Amino acid sequence: MGIVGLLFLGSLIAVVCGHVARANIRRSNGQLKGDGLALGGLVLGYLGLLSWLVMVMILSTEGSLVYR
């Protein structure tokens, strides 16, 4: 879902699933693997959310950037 993070919903799902996966991996006492993949999904998810925030900020100030 982190790769599909271009869609806002994909970024949210990546963050939630990444946190759930890392918690499950930590609780498994070494029986589950994939902490790196979960961390990668978290990073991509948070980057996707950050890019959406920046885009919203840019679009919301677009009208005030016009010089007269």
Legacy VTK file of the C-alpha trace (Angstrom):
# vtk DataFile Version 3.0
C-alpha trace
ASCII
DATASET POLYDATA
POINTS 68 float
0.000 0.000 0.000
2.956 2.312 0.473
3.704 2.139 -3.234
0.075 2.946 -4.032
0.412 5.911 -1.657
-0.223 8.335 -4.476
-3.814 7.875 -3.480
-4.519 9.359 -0.064
-6.328 6.247 1.119
-3.348 4.084 0.146
-1.038 6.107 2.384
-3.376 5.790 5.349
-3.682 2.044 4.855
0.116 1.709 4.552
0.658 3.515 7.850
-1.963 1.492 9.718
-0.836 -1.841 8.283
2.822 -1.008 8.888
2.231 -0.283 12.563
0.103 -3.412 13.004
2.673 -5.574 11.228
5.604 -4.240 13.276
3.665 -4.819 16.513
2.847 -8.395 15.479
6.464 -9.053 14.491
7.729 -7.750 17.837
5.223 -9.897 19.771
6.121 -13.070 17.851
9.536 -13.448 19.577
11.402 -14.010 16.318
8.926 -16.344 14.623
7.679 -13.723 12.173
9.988 -11.926 9.766
9.491 -8.861 7.606
10.215 -5.954 9.917
12.149 -4.226 7.116
9.211 -4.487 4.736
6.839 -3.158 7.384
9.207 -0.263 8.053
9.443 0.441 4.326
5.656 0.545 4.095
5.549 2.956 7.031
8.122 5.259 5.463
6.349 5.288 2.101
2.993 5.810 3.799
4.224 8.757 5.833
5.931 10.248 2.761
2.661 9.904 0.864
0.760 11.672 3.644
3.398 14.406 3.752
3.174 14.925 -0.010
-0.622 15.211 0.250
-0.246 17.781 3.013
2.201 19.828 0.949
-0.047 19.607 -2.107
-3.082 20.780 -0.117
-1.078 23.673 1.305
0.107 24.715 -2.157
-3.360 24.459 -3.674
-4.960 26.362 -0.799
-2.568 29.292 -1.234
-2.680 29.298 -5.022
-5.114 32.190 -5.186
-3.041 34.356 -2.860
0.123 33.853 -4.909
-1.199 35.850 -7.846
0.669 39.136 -8.230
-1.319 42.191 -9.215
LINES 1 69
68 0 1 2 3 4 5 6 7 8 9 10 11 12 13 14 15 16 17 18 19 20 21 22 23 24 25 26 27 28 29 30 31 32 33 34 35 36 37 38 39 40 41 42 43 44 45 46 47 48 49 50 51 52 53 54 55 56 57 58 59 60 61 62 63 64 65 66 67
